[in-house]
Amino acid sequence: MIISKCPLRVSLAGGSTDLIEFVDTYGYGSVISFPIDVYTYISLSKNLNSVYRINYSETEEVTDVNLIKNDIAREVIKYFDLPPVTAVFNSDIPTSGSGLATSSSYTIAFISAVDKLLNLNLSQFDMCKLALEIEHKFNPLTGYQDTYGCGIGGLKRLHFYREIVKLNGLDSITLNKFNMYLVNSNQVRKSNKVLSSINLEKSKDLIELVDELQRKIVFKDSSGICDVLNDGWEKKKKTSSLISNEKINELDKRFLLDNSIKGVKLCGAGNGGYFFILSDSVIKDKNFMKIDIENIGVVSKNF
């Protein structure tokens, strides 16, 4: 049996500029992000019979790969033309509509498991590139940032051109001085509905924030990092009326009144999922899940 794990990701600035439509329209997008120490897992093993077994929130047993309902399993198995296998999906947290790129994380983890099974020796970058290609078969609104944000470790800036992705690592020492948390909004949404409503013209301002955030990181300006994070969240809300809602606004106001919280943004497309929090204090609240930057990326092992 092979077990692979891939981190989820948090983006700090530039979300929406990684959408294919944005990059096709303006020629360039960019995001600063990092994977977190919260994971999805795929266990993969060959079967001795002719049945594909896929276990997630449902259990599927089919003899024809085209009948697999789980999009990730079906498309990865088809791409690699795998014989009958058993694949089991697991995660550290509830991931539906999380805003943490769950689908991309699972897709990379599945590819990594297949890579180990077939001894392909793909690089993490190649896995991320392939994962994006495969995801686009069932979700064409998946942004460029998600797979690369999950599968490659460390704080980094991602640069998106038409069909080309480049990245450069950033020093995380200043960000690591904060206590970082996720807070679940307990709002589940379909990201595609939000993403399809984004005003691309209003999203252009977010590129300048990515440049500004990189400067704050390079010059180790901790208060400046928080300012950019907060400014980006305010600008993000203006790109679509679907990004926020009554519950999101209530949590926003709560965070604003907490003097220990220095930076805040909603992860992912918006309208639900997890908030990302920067604090200069330890927050002893069961609803605040402590996270750290993950520096390894996707990995797989034989058992």
Kinemage of the C-alpha trace (Angstrom):
@kinemage 1
@onewidth
@group {chain A} dominant
@subgroup {mainchain}
@vectorlist {calphas} color= white
{ca met a 1} P 0.000 0.000 0.000
{ca ile a 2} L 1.091 3.555 -0.742
{ca ile a 3} L 0.027 6.485 1.424
{ca ser a 4} L 0.546 10.032 0.247
{ca lys a 5} L -0.183 13.302 1.996
{ca cys a 6} L -0.443 16.801 0.605
{ca pro a 7} L -0.872 20.052 2.551
{ca leu a 8} L -3.742 22.441 2.161
{ca arg a 9} L -2.793 26.046 1.371
{ca val a 10} L -3.423 29.628 2.474
{ca ser a 11} L -2.936 32.525 0.049
{ca leu a 12} L -2.020 35.897 1.543
{ca ala a 13} L -2.513 38.166 -1.468
{ca gly a 14} L -3.409 38.016 -5.147
{ca gly a 15} L -6.341 35.606 -5.112
{ca ser a 16} L -8.515 35.899 -8.258
{ca thr a 17} L -5.542 37.082 -10.359
{ca asp a 18} L -4.678 33.390 -10.812
{ca leu a 19} L -7.939 32.658 -12.622
{ca ile a 20} L -7.426 31.538 -16.210
{ca glu a 21} L -9.770 34.254 -17.476
{ca phe a 22} L -7.793 36.925 -15.600
{ca val a 23} L -4.429 35.723 -16.924
{ca asp a 24} L -5.810 35.376 -20.458
{ca thr a 25} L -7.225 38.907 -20.274
{ca tyr a 26} L -4.309 40.749 -18.683
{ca gly a 27} L -1.385 38.422 -19.453
{ca tyr a 28} L -0.188 38.050 -15.860
{ca gly a 29} L -1.333 37.152 -12.362
{ca ser a 30} L 0.482 36.594 -9.087
{ca val a 31} L -0.154 35.193 -5.602
{ca ile a 32} L 1.848 34.892 -2.389
{ca ser a 33} L 0.903 31.730 -0.525
{ca phe a 34} L 2.098 28.842 1.594
{ca pro a 35} L 1.015 25.286 2.406
{ca ile a 36} L -0.084 24.605 5.988
{ca asp a 37} L 0.485 21.690 8.367
{ca val a 38} L -3.018 20.362 7.688
{ca tyr a 39} L -3.252 17.568 5.129
{ca thr a 40} L -5.291 15.437 2.778
{ca tyr a 41} L -4.336 11.779 2.379
{ca ile a 42} L -4.673 9.158 -0.330
{ca ser a 43} L -3.992 5.467 0.276
{ca leu a 44} L -3.615 3.458 -2.905
{ca ser a 45} L -3.249 -0.266 -3.532
{ca lys a 46} L -3.731 -2.644 -6.445
{ca asn a 47} L -6.673 -5.037 -6.476
{ca leu a 48} L -6.509 -8.683 -7.478
{ca asn a 49} L -9.944 -8.567 -9.053
{ca ser a 50} L -11.511 -6.322 -11.689
{ca val a 51} L -13.137 -3.821 -9.312
{ca tyr a 52} L -12.162 -0.207 -8.705
{ca arg a 53} L -12.891 0.656 -5.053
{ca ile a 54} L -13.058 4.350 -4.146
{ca asn a 55} L -13.726 5.301 -0.526
{ca tyr a 56} L -14.460 8.891 0.551
{ca ser a 57} L -17.730 10.187 2.039
{ca glu a 58} L -19.244 7.484 -0.178
{ca thr a 59} L -18.015 4.053 -1.242
{ca glu a 60} L -17.896 3.126 -4.914
{ca glu a 61} L -17.213 -0.261 -6.465
{ca val a 62} L -17.267 -0.360 -10.273
{ca thr a 63} L -15.608 -2.346 -13.023
{ca asp a 64} L -15.609 0.524 -15.548
{ca val a 65} L -13.431 3.519 -14.629
{ca asn a 66} L -15.785 5.825 -16.524
{ca leu a 67} L -18.525 5.027 -13.997
{ca ile a 68} L -16.534 6.384 -11.039
{ca lys a 69} L -18.433 9.380 -9.665
{ca asn a 70} L -15.504 10.846 -7.728
{ca asp a 71} L -14.027 13.297 -10.250
{ca ile a 72} L -10.481 13.192 -8.890
{ca ala a 73} L -10.251 9.405 -8.751
{ca arg a 74} L -11.849 8.936 -12.153
{ca glu a 75} L -9.646 11.419 -14.006
{ca val a 76} L -6.353 10.432 -12.352
{ca ile a 77} L -7.003 6.734 -12.932
{ca lys a 78} L -7.954 7.428 -16.558
{ca tyr a 79} L -4.915 9.630 -17.161
{ca phe a 80} L -2.488 6.950 -15.960
{ca asp a 81} L -4.582 4.064 -17.343
{ca leu a 82} L -4.378 2.272 -13.998
{ca pro a 83} L -5.547 -1.290 -13.471
{ca pro a 84} L -8.194 -1.870 -10.764
{ca val a 85} L -7.121 -0.193 -7.538
{ca thr a 86} L -8.478 0.714 -4.125
{ca ala a 87} L -8.183 4.414 -3.287
{ca val a 88} L -9.144 5.902 0.071
{ca phe a 89} L -9.564 9.649 0.673
{ca asn a 90} L -8.970 11.142 4.139
{ca ser a 91} L -8.236 14.582 5.597
{ca asp a 92} L -7.316 16.222 8.893
{ca ile a 93} L -10.318 18.567 8.883
{ca pro a 94} L -13.716 18.812 7.199
{ca thr a 95} L -12.754 20.073 3.775
{ca ser a 96} L -15.949 20.696 1.820
{ca gly a 97} L -15.980 24.332 0.709
{ca ser a 98} L -12.988 25.127 2.923
{ca gly a 99} L -11.295 27.723 0.711
{ca leu a 100} L -8.026 25.865 1.334
{ca ala a 101} L -7.745 24.195 -2.111
{ca thr a 102} L -8.898 20.777 -0.934
{ca ser a 103} L -9.620 19.433 -4.407
{ca ser a 104} L -6.147 20.399 -5.608
{ca ser a 105} L -4.541 18.888 -2.525
{ca tyr a 106} L -6.349 15.577 -3.053
{ca thr a 107} L -5.487 15.565 -6.754
{ca ile a 108} L -1.782 16.091 -6.046
{ca ala a 109} L -1.821 13.450 -3.305
{ca phe a 110} L -3.416 10.966 -5.724
{ca ile a 111} L -0.851 11.747 -8.431
{ca ser a 112} L 1.962 11.394 -5.902
{ca ala a 113} L 0.663 7.965 -4.879
{ca val a 114} L 0.497 6.892 -8.527
{ca asp a 115} L 3.999 8.268 -9.066
{ca lys a 116} L 5.256 6.009 -6.289
{ca leu a 117} L 3.222 3.043 -7.553
{ca leu a 118} L 4.585 3.320 -11.102
{ca asn a 119} L 8.101 4.562 -10.181
{ca leu a 120} L 7.741 7.641 -12.381
{ca asn a 121} L 9.972 9.961 -10.296
{ca leu a 122} L 7.972 13.094 -11.062
{ca ser a 123} L 9.115 16.313 -9.422
{ca gln a 124} L 6.740 18.208 -7.132
{ca phe a 125} L 6.493 20.933 -9.769
{ca asp a 126} L 5.556 18.383 -12.442
{ca met a 127} L 2.927 16.865 -10.130
{ca cys a 128} L 1.402 20.295 -9.548
{ca lys a 129} L 1.364 21.067 -13.258
{ca leu a 130} L -0.280 17.741 -14.045
{ca ala a 131} L -2.774 18.130 -11.189
{ca leu a 132} L -3.939 21.446 -12.632
{ca glu a 133} L -4.353 19.867 -16.068
{ca ile a 134} L -6.396 17.026 -14.602
{ca glu a 135} L -8.531 19.303 -12.400
{ca his a 136} L -9.432 21.413 -15.406
{ca lys a 137} L -11.103 18.362 -16.930
{ca phe a 138} L -13.861 18.560 -14.307
{ca asn a 139} L -13.488 22.105 -12.937
{ca pro a 140} L -12.249 24.652 -15.509
{ca leu a 141} L -12.498 27.470 -12.921
{ca thr a 142} L -9.647 26.050 -10.819
{ca gly a 143} L -7.046 28.808 -10.528
{ca tyr a 144} L -3.359 28.446 -11.278
{ca gln a 145} L -2.396 28.997 -7.643
{ca asp a 146} L -4.120 26.050 -5.997
{ca thr a 147} L -2.011 23.076 -7.025
{ca tyr a 148} L 1.319 24.911 -6.798
{ca gly a 149} L 0.311 26.460 -3.478
{ca cys a 150} L -0.393 23.038 -1.968
{ca gly a 151} L 2.177 20.720 -3.456
{ca ile a 152} L 5.397 22.734 -3.053
{ca gly a 153} L 6.545 23.601 0.452
{ca gly a 154} L 7.338 26.971 1.984
{ca leu a 155} L 6.290 30.593 1.635
{ca lys a 156} L 6.533 31.620 -2.003
{ca arg a 157} L 5.439 34.015 -4.697
{ca leu a 158} L 3.808 32.428 -7.716
{ca his a 159} L 3.851 34.154 -11.123
{ca phe a 160} L 1.234 33.159 -13.701
{ca tyr a 161} L 1.549 33.712 -17.426
{ca arg a 162} L -0.433 32.028 -20.188
{ca glu a 163} L 0.389 28.324 -19.782
{ca ile a 164} L 3.505 29.183 -17.707
{ca val a 165} L 3.944 29.215 -13.921
{ca lys a 166} L 7.098 30.432 -12.151
{ca leu a 167} L 7.824 30.688 -8.455
{ca asn a 168} L 10.378 32.141 -6.079
{ca gly a 169} L 10.750 31.307 -2.411
{ca leu a 170} L 10.382 33.948 0.284
{ca asp a 171} L 11.849 34.151 3.786
{ca ser a 172} L 9.125 33.249 6.282
{ca ile a 173} L 10.953 34.391 9.417
{ca thr a 174} L 8.751 37.478 9.981
{ca leu a 175} L 5.497 35.665 9.305
{ca asn a 176} L 6.532 32.895 11.691
{ca lys a 177} L 6.721 35.407 14.545
{ca phe a 178} L 2.927 35.581 14.492
{ca asn a 179} L 0.538 33.015 15.872
{ca met a 180} L -1.419 31.822 12.833
{ca tyr a 181} L -4.903 30.385 13.051
{ca leu a 182} L -7.803 29.131 10.966
{ca val a 183} L -11.364 29.829 12.066
{ca asn a 184} L -14.192 27.957 10.377
{ca ser a 185} L -17.014 30.244 9.286
{ca asn a 186} L -19.285 27.167 9.226
{ca gln a 187} L -20.604 28.411 5.912
{ca val a 188} L -20.420 25.867 3.090
{ca arg a 189} L -20.505 27.239 -0.444
{ca lys a 190} L -19.818 26.251 -4.033
{ca ser a 191} L -16.674 28.124 -5.056
{ca asn a 192} L -17.522 28.065 -8.765
{ca lys a 193} L -20.583 30.234 -8.218
{ca val a 194} L -18.433 32.848 -6.480
{ca leu a 195} L -15.537 32.609 -8.932
{ca ser a 196} L -17.791 33.066 -11.936
{ca ser a 197} L -19.085 36.316 -10.403
{ca ile a 198} L -15.661 37.957 -9.901
{ca asn a 199} L -15.186 41.383 -11.487
{ca leu a 200} L -11.837 40.997 -13.246
{ca glu a 201} L -11.314 44.731 -13.684
{ca lys a 202} L -11.617 45.322 -9.923
{ca ser a 203} L -9.241 42.412 -9.289
{ca lys a 204} L -6.395 44.202 -11.101
{ca asp a 205} L -5.669 46.232 -7.943
{ca leu a 206} L -4.771 43.018 -6.130
{ca ile a 207} L -1.526 42.644 -8.135
{ca glu a 208} L -0.154 45.828 -6.548
{ca leu a 209} L -0.862 44.330 -3.128
{ca val a 210} L 1.213 41.262 -4.013
{ca asp a 211} L 4.155 43.537 -4.865
{ca glu a 212} L 3.626 45.452 -1.618
{ca leu a 213} L 3.396 42.298 0.470
{ca gln a 214} L 6.626 40.963 -0.992
{ca arg a 215} L 8.375 44.203 -0.019
{ca lys a 216} L 7.027 43.936 3.545
{ca ile a 217} L 8.236 40.339 3.779
{ca val a 218} L 11.689 41.144 2.378
{ca phe a 219} L 12.136 44.089 4.767
{ca lys a 220} L 10.716 42.097 7.708
{ca asp a 221} L 7.949 44.641 8.339
{ca ser a 222} L 5.516 42.670 10.512
{ca ser a 223} L 2.935 45.434 10.932
{ca gly a 224} L 3.116 46.115 7.197
{ca ile a 225} L 2.352 42.457 6.457
{ca cys a 226} L -0.836 42.741 8.532
{ca asp a 227} L -1.803 46.003 6.830
{ca val a 228} L -1.518 44.413 3.378
{ca leu a 229} L -3.458 41.346 4.500
{ca asn a 230} L -6.309 43.503 5.815
{ca asp a 231} L -6.274 45.810 2.801
{ca gly a 232} L -6.366 42.843 0.448
{ca trp a 233} L -9.388 41.378 2.222
{ca glu a 234} L -11.259 44.678 1.926
{ca lys a 235} L -10.413 44.969 -1.767
{ca lys a 236} L -11.316 41.324 -2.360
{ca lys a 237} L -14.819 41.882 -0.976
{ca lys a 238} L -15.369 44.596 -3.578
{ca thr a 239} L -14.720 42.245 -6.504
{ca ser a 240} L -17.997 40.355 -6.021
{ca ser a 241} L -21.161 40.748 -3.962
{ca leu a 242} L -21.047 36.988 -3.305
{ca ile a 243} L -17.756 36.997 -1.400
{ca ser a 244} L -19.306 38.057 1.888
{ca asn a 245} L -22.614 37.359 3.633
{ca glu a 246} L -24.293 38.074 6.958
{ca lys a 247} L -22.381 35.391 8.874
{ca ile a 248} L -19.056 36.414 7.334
{ca asn a 249} L -19.738 40.050 8.255
{ca glu a 250} L -20.554 39.084 11.854
{ca leu a 251} L -17.245 37.261 12.220
{ca asp a 252} L -15.429 40.155 10.549
{ca lys a 253} L -16.780 42.567 13.171
{ca arg a 254} L -15.814 40.200 15.984
{ca phe a 255} L -12.238 39.959 14.737
{ca leu a 256} L -12.025 43.738 14.320
{ca leu a 257} L -12.907 44.234 17.991
{ca asp a 258} L -10.218 41.781 19.180
{ca asn a 259} L -7.029 43.763 19.814
{ca ser a 260} L -4.907 40.606 19.679
{ca ile a 261} L -5.867 40.006 16.041
{ca lys a 262} L -3.624 41.985 13.711
{ca gly a 263} L -4.465 40.530 10.333
{ca val a 264} L -7.433 38.691 8.876
{ca lys a 265} L -8.793 37.441 5.542
{ca leu a 266} L -11.221 34.830 4.316
{ca cys a 267} L -9.506 31.994 2.481
{ca gly a 268} L -10.350 30.978 -1.056
{ca ala a 269} L -13.131 32.276 -3.264
{ca gly a 270} L -15.236 33.636 -0.398
{ca asn a 271} L -18.800 33.296 0.938
{ca gly a 272} L -17.703 30.561 3.346
{ca gly a 273} L -14.850 28.333 4.422
{ca tyr a 274} L -12.056 29.324 6.797
{ca phe a 275} L -10.742 32.680 7.969
{ca phe a 276} L -6.988 33.097 8.245
{ca ile a 277} L -5.875 35.009 11.347
{ca leu a 278} L -2.566 36.615 12.356
{ca ser a 279} L -2.203 37.339 16.071
{ca asp a 280} L 0.610 38.575 18.292
{ca ser a 281} L -0.861 36.557 21.178
{ca val a 282} L -1.793 32.961 21.861
{ca ile a 283} L -5.564 32.700 21.406
{ca lys a 284} L -7.116 30.142 23.740
{ca asp a 285} L -10.348 29.525 21.926
{ca lys a 286} L -11.334 26.074 20.672
{ca asn a 287} L -12.649 27.652 17.463
{ca phe a 288} L -9.142 28.930 16.600
{ca met a 289} L -7.051 26.166 15.036
{ca lys a 290} L -3.307 26.835 15.269
{ca ile a 291} L -1.420 26.326 12.008
{ca asp a 292} L 2.135 26.736 10.754
{ca ile a 293} L 3.862 26.988 7.400
{ca glu a 294} L 4.581 23.567 5.897
{ca asn a 295} L 7.994 23.407 4.241
{ca ile a 296} L 8.042 19.967 2.606
{ca gly a 297} L 5.047 19.736 0.282
{ca val a 298} L 3.525 16.538 -1.050
{ca val a 299} L 5.133 13.209 -0.045
{ca ser a 300} L 4.380 9.500 -0.524
{ca lys a 301} L 5.590 6.334 1.201
{ca asn a 302} L 5.288 2.594 0.678
{ca phe a 303} L 3.851 0.547 3.534
